[in-house]
Amino acid sequence: MVSITHVDQPYLFTVPTPRDAWPDAAADQAAHDVLTSLYPAAKSSLDQLLATELSAIPNSQRKRDGIRVGATVAQLLIGLRAADGFAATPPPFTAGT
């Protein structure tokens, strides 16, 4: 969200972002993509949760831009974590908690 709002210091990086991308859509998509990477068995539940969250945001270019930003951030975070052992057997996760 910092890439969109510029309200705080970036955690590790920023990504180029359209000026009025929807921050909530970015956060929802990034969380979904990171969690499905960590918990592939929960993909169906996470997909449903993402659909529910995104359905609350009006369809618009802002929403599409936010989704794209979130997906980009997730890819970068997953890539940064690829060699640090994060993919070892994670603890159980229940979508929606």
Secondary structure, 3 states (H helix, E strand, C coil): CHHHHCCCCCCCCCCCCCCCCCHHHHHHHHHHHHHHHHCHHHHHHHHHHHHHHHHCCCCCHHHHHHHHHHHHHHHHHHHHCCCCCCCCCCCCCCCCC
